[in-house]
C-alpha cells in the first residue's frame, strides 16, 4: 500500500508499506501511516523552503548574481587561502 507524501498541495513522494502475512491493514496501522506520512512530508517541505531561502539570501533577485555579502565572504576565504599559501611557499623555499 502506498501513502502519498503531500505538503503545500505538492506531491513529494510516496511512502510504501507492506504487511507480511495478513492481507489487510487495521485502522491503527492506517492512522499511524497517515501521521508518519504527514510528518515526513512536512519535514521535506521544510528542507526545500530552507534551501530556497538560502538561495535567496546569497543571490540577487534581479540579476541572479551573488550578492555583496557572499562576495566579501568569498574574497576573505580566498585571501586567507592565498596568504597561507604564500607563507608556506616562503618558508619552504
MOCORFEN-V770757 format. One record per residue. N is the residue number from 1. OMEGA is omega as a letter, one per 20 degrees, with the letter a starting at -180 (* if undefined). Layout:
# MOCORFEN-V770757
n = <N:N>
omega = <OMEGA:OMEGA>
This chain:
# MOCORFEN-V770757
n = <1:2:3:4:5:6:7:8:9:10:11:12:13:14:15:16:17:18:19:20:21:22:23:24:25:26:27:28:29:30:31:32:33:34:35:36:37:38:39:40:41:42:43:44:45:46:47:48:49:50:51:52:53:54:55:56:57:58:59:60:61:62:63:64:65:66:67:68:69:70:71:72:73:74:75:76:77:78:79:80:81:82:83:84:85:86:87:88:89:90:91:92:93>
omega = <r:r:a:r:a:r:r:r:r:r:a:a:r:r:a:r:a:r:r:r:a:a:a:r:r:a:r:r:r:r:r:r:r:r:r:r:r:a:r:a:r:r:r:r:r:r:r:r:r:r:r:r:r:r:r:a:a:a:r:a:a:a:a:r:r:a:a:a:r:r:r:r:a:a:r:r:r:r:r:r:a:r:r:a:r:a:r:a:r:a:a:a:*>
